[in-house]
Amino acid sequence: MTASNAPIIQVRDLTVGYDHHVILQNVAFEVRAGEVFCILGGSGCGKSTLLKHMIGLHQPMTGSILVDGTDIVTATGEERRALLGRIGVAYQNGALFGSMTLIENICLVLEEFTSLPRGAMETIARMKMKVVGLQEAGHRMPSELSGGMRKRAAIARAMALDPKIVFLDEPSAGLDPITAAQLDDLIVELSRTLKITFVIVTHELPSIFTVADRVIMLDKERKTIIAAGRPQDLRDRSDDPWVRQFFNRQSSGEAV
């Protein structure tokens, strides 16, 4: 996994919350083009909330989020539409439409953002299915697939428009260890071969050490980033006891 030094995402002085309740404050970091970047932290620390702001689903209280040079916070109209066409998102549960085949699920994205003829859309959909190893499953319904296959299908749909950046929310959640490892290998392969930048919300340590070039760790009590860097460095050399606990999978009584 390699990445250039150029940032493709810049989060600046971000404060997010709902009503008057602040969840994260004064958050700032960059994601480099081509890297696999993970957002970590304990339950309720704001990982998924941060991701939802990064993909434009929610507006922050303050701050900016530059995605491929455009501030997703302030972008409107055609500028916002063009930006959304340059990113892909795979949600935790896959979010596939149960009444559609996998090919139809992927074509739905192409219908929204392109004017391609139906035949071309289906050709692209089949290509994306092949990339994630589901070339024989295009006409199956989501209910007919295993959990790992649904995750792969969601990634295929996220890549429908050849995005520069793909956001994944807890991709290994609910998967057995072997299937989770296979999904990790797929992410690494896509990063290397297609030069996609991945931003992943996860708390799965095996996945973190397998796929992540760099990580940030959020903390519920401090409401901000408490650690950033290579996961191996944070595990072995962090000065923060909680960070060491997390990466070494220790209870508070075991912390050193």
C-alpha positions as CSV (number, residue, x, y, z in Angstrom):
1,M,0.0,0.0,0.0
2,T,1.6,3.2,-1.1
3,A,0.3,6.8,-1.2
4,S,1.5,10.1,-2.4
5,N,2.1,13.0,0.0
6,A,-0.7,15.1,-1.7
7,P,-3.8,15.3,0.4
8,I,-7.1,14.3,-1.3
9,I,-9.2,15.1,1.8
10,Q,-8.5,18.0,4.2
11,V,-10.6,18.3,7.4
12,R,-10.1,21.6,9.1
13,D,-11.3,22.8,12.5
14,L,-14.4,20.6,12.4
15,T,-16.9,20.6,15.2
16,V,-20.0,18.3,14.8
17,G,-23.0,17.5,16.8
18,Y,-26.8,17.6,17.0
19,D,-28.8,20.5,18.3
20,H,-26.5,21.8,21.0
21,H,-24.8,18.6,21.8
22,V,-21.2,18.5,20.6
23,I,-19.9,15.1,19.6
24,L,-16.5,16.1,18.1
25,Q,-14.7,19.4,18.3
26,N,-11.7,21.0,16.7
27,V,-10.9,18.0,14.5
28,A,-8.3,18.4,11.8
29,F,-6.5,15.8,9.7
30,E,-5.6,15.0,6.1
31,V,-6.0,11.9,4.0
32,R,-3.4,11.3,1.3
33,A,-4.2,10.3,-2.2
34,G,-4.0,6.5,-2.7
35,E,-3.8,5.5,1.0
36,V,-6.0,3.3,3.1
37,F,-7.0,5.6,6.0
38,C,-8.9,4.2,9.1
39,I,-11.0,6.1,11.6
40,L,-10.9,4.3,15.0
41,G,-12.2,4.6,18.5
42,G,-14.5,3.1,21.1
43,S,-18.3,2.8,20.9
44,G,-20.0,6.2,20.7
45,C,-16.9,8.2,20.0
46,G,-18.3,9.7,16.7
47,K,-16.6,7.5,14.0
48,S,-19.7,7.0,11.9
49,T,-20.8,10.6,12.6
50,L,-17.5,11.9,11.2
51,L,-17.8,9.7,8.1
52,K,-21.4,11.0,7.5
53,H,-20.1,14.6,7.5
54,M,-17.2,13.7,5.2
55,I,-19.6,12.3,2.6
56,G,-22.0,15.3,2.9
57,L,-24.9,13.7,4.7
58,H,-24.7,16.1,7.6
59,Q,-23.7,19.7,8.0
60,P,-21.1,20.5,10.7
61,M,-21.4,23.2,13.4
62,T,-18.2,24.7,12.2
63,G,-15.3,23.8,10.0
64,S,-14.6,22.7,6.4
65,I,-14.1,19.4,4.6
66,L,-12.2,19.6,1.3
67,V,-12.8,16.5,-0.8
68,D,-10.7,16.4,-4.0
69,G,-10.3,20.2,-3.7
70,T,-14.0,21.0,-3.1
71,D,-15.5,21.9,0.2
72,I,-18.4,19.5,0.7
73,V,-19.8,21.7,3.4
74,T,-20.5,24.6,1.2
75,A,-20.8,23.0,-2.3
76,T,-24.2,23.3,-3.9
77,G,-25.9,22.6,-7.2
78,E,-23.8,21.1,-10.0
79,E,-20.6,21.5,-8.0
80,R,-21.9,19.3,-5.3
81,R,-23.4,16.8,-7.7
82,A,-20.0,16.5,-9.5
83,L,-18.2,16.0,-6.1
84,L,-20.6,13.3,-5.1
85,G,-19.9,11.5,-8.4
86,R,-16.2,11.4,-7.5
87,I,-16.8,9.4,-4.3
88,G,-18.3,6.1,-3.5
89,V,-19.8,4.8,-0.2
90,A,-20.5,1.3,1.1
91,Y,-22.6,1.4,4.3
92,Q,-22.3,-1.1,7.2
93,N,-25.3,-3.2,6.3
94,G,-24.6,-2.9,2.5
95,A,-27.8,-0.9,2.0
96,L,-28.6,-2.9,-1.1
97,F,-32.2,-2.6,-2.4
98,G,-33.7,-6.0,-1.7
99,S,-36.2,-5.9,-4.6
100,M,-33.4,-5.5,-7.1
101,T,-30.7,-7.8,-8.5
102,L,-27.1,-6.9,-7.9
103,I,-26.7,-5.6,-11.4
104,E,-29.8,-3.5,-11.0
105,N,-28.4,-2.1,-7.7
106,I,-25.2,-1.0,-9.4
107,C,-27.1,0.4,-12.4
108,L,-29.1,2.6,-10.1
109,V,-26.0,4.7,-9.4
110,L,-25.2,5.0,-13.1
111,E,-28.8,6.1,-13.8
112,E,-28.5,8.8,-11.2
113,F,-25.2,10.3,-12.4
114,T,-24.9,9.4,-16.1
115,S,-26.9,9.3,-19.3
116,L,-25.4,6.0,-20.6
117,P,-27.7,3.6,-22.5
118,R,-28.9,0.7,-20.5
119,G,-26.7,-1.8,-22.2
120,A,-23.6,0.2,-21.3
121,M,-24.7,0.5,-17.7
122,E,-25.1,-3.3,-17.4
123,T,-21.7,-3.8,-19.0
124,I,-20.1,-1.6,-16.4
125,A,-22.1,-3.3,-13.6
126,R,-20.8,-6.7,-14.7
127,M,-17.3,-5.3,-14.8
128,K,-17.6,-4.0,-11.2
129,M,-19.0,-7.4,-10.1
130,K,-16.0,-9.1,-11.6
131,V,-13.6,-6.8,-9.8
132,V,-14.9,-7.9,-6.4
133,G,-15.2,-11.6,-7.4
134,L,-18.9,-11.8,-7.9
135,Q,-19.1,-12.1,-11.7
136,E,-21.5,-15.0,-11.5
137,A,-23.9,-13.3,-9.0
138,G,-25.1,-10.3,-11.0
139,H,-28.7,-11.6,-11.4
140,R,-29.1,-12.8,-7.8
141,M,-31.1,-10.9,-5.2
142,P,-29.4,-9.6,-2.0
143,S,-31.4,-12.0,0.1
144,E,-29.7,-14.9,-1.8
145,L,-26.2,-13.9,-0.8
146,S,-24.0,-14.5,2.2
147,G,-22.9,-11.5,4.4
148,G,-19.5,-11.4,2.8
149,M,-21.0,-11.4,-0.7
150,R,-23.3,-8.5,0.2
151,K,-20.3,-6.5,1.5
152,R,-18.5,-7.1,-1.8
153,A,-21.6,-6.2,-3.8
154,A,-21.8,-2.9,-1.8
155,I,-18.2,-2.2,-2.7
156,A,-18.9,-2.9,-6.4
157,R,-21.7,-0.4,-6.3
158,A,-19.5,2.2,-4.5
159,M,-17.1,1.8,-7.4
160,A,-19.7,2.2,-10.2
161,L,-18.5,5.7,-11.2
162,D,-14.8,4.9,-10.9
163,P,-14.5,7.2,-7.8
164,K,-11.2,8.5,-6.5
165,I,-12.3,7.9,-3.0
166,V,-14.3,5.1,-1.4
167,F,-15.7,5.3,2.1
168,L,-16.5,2.1,4.0
169,D,-18.4,2.0,7.2
170,E,-17.5,-1.0,9.4
171,P,-16.9,-3.3,6.4
172,S,-16.0,-6.4,8.5
173,A,-18.9,-6.1,10.9
174,G,-20.8,-9.3,11.3
175,L,-18.4,-11.4,9.2
176,D,-16.6,-14.5,10.4
177,P,-12.8,-14.2,10.6
178,I,-12.1,-16.0,7.3
179,T,-14.6,-13.9,5.3
180,A,-13.4,-10.7,7.0
181,A,-9.8,-11.5,6.1
182,Q,-10.8,-12.1,2.5
183,L,-12.5,-8.7,2.4
184,D,-9.4,-7.1,3.9
185,D,-7.4,-8.7,1.0
186,L,-9.8,-7.3,-1.5
187,I,-9.5,-3.8,-0.1
188,V,-5.7,-4.0,-0.2
189,E,-5.8,-5.3,-3.8
190,L,-8.2,-2.6,-5.0
191,S,-6.0,0.1,-3.3
192,R,-2.9,-1.2,-5.0
193,T,-4.3,-1.9,-8.5
194,L,-6.8,0.8,-8.9
195,K,-5.1,3.5,-6.8
196,I,-8.3,4.1,-4.9
197,T,-8.2,6.1,-1.7
198,F,-10.1,4.3,1.0
199,V,-11.5,5.9,4.2
200,I,-12.7,3.2,6.6
201,V,-14.5,3.3,9.9
202,T,-13.7,0.2,11.9
203,H,-12.7,-1.1,15.3
204,E,-11.6,-4.6,14.1
205,L,-7.9,-4.8,15.0
206,P,-6.9,-7.6,12.5
207,S,-8.4,-5.5,9.7
208,I,-6.6,-2.3,10.9
209,F,-3.2,-4.0,10.9
210,T,-3.8,-5.6,7.6
211,V,-5.2,-2.7,5.5
212,A,-4.4,0.7,7.2
213,D,-1.5,2.9,6.0
214,R,-2.5,5.5,8.7
215,V,-5.2,5.9,11.3
216,I,-6.8,8.5,13.6
217,M,-8.3,7.5,16.9
218,L,-11.3,9.4,18.3
219,D,-12.2,9.6,22.0
220,K,-15.7,9.9,23.4
221,E,-14.7,11.8,26.5
222,R,-12.2,14.2,24.9
223,K,-14.4,14.6,21.8
224,T,-11.5,14.9,19.4
225,I,-8.5,13.0,17.9
226,I,-6.2,11.5,20.5
227,A,-3.8,9.7,18.3
228,A,-2.7,9.6,14.6
229,G,-0.2,7.6,12.7
230,R,0.7,4.1,11.6
231,P,-1.2,1.5,13.7
232,Q,2.0,-0.4,14.5
233,D,3.6,2.8,15.8
234,L,0.6,3.6,18.0
235,R,0.5,0.1,19.4
236,D,4.1,0.0,20.3
237,R,5.1,3.6,21.1
238,S,2.0,5.7,22.0
239,D,2.3,7.7,25.2
240,D,-1.5,7.5,25.8
241,P,-2.4,4.5,28.0
242,W,-5.9,4.2,26.4
243,V,-4.4,4.1,22.9
244,R,-2.0,1.3,24.0
245,Q,-5.0,-0.6,25.6
246,F,-6.9,-0.4,22.4
247,F,-4.2,-1.6,20.1
248,N,-3.0,-4.3,22.4
249,R,-6.6,-5.4,23.2
250,Q,-6.1,-5.0,27.0
251,S,-8.6,-4.3,29.8
252,S,-7.9,-1.3,32.0
253,G,-6.4,-3.6,34.6
254,E,-3.8,-4.9,32.1
255,A,-2.6,-1.5,30.9
256,V,1.0,-0.7,31.5
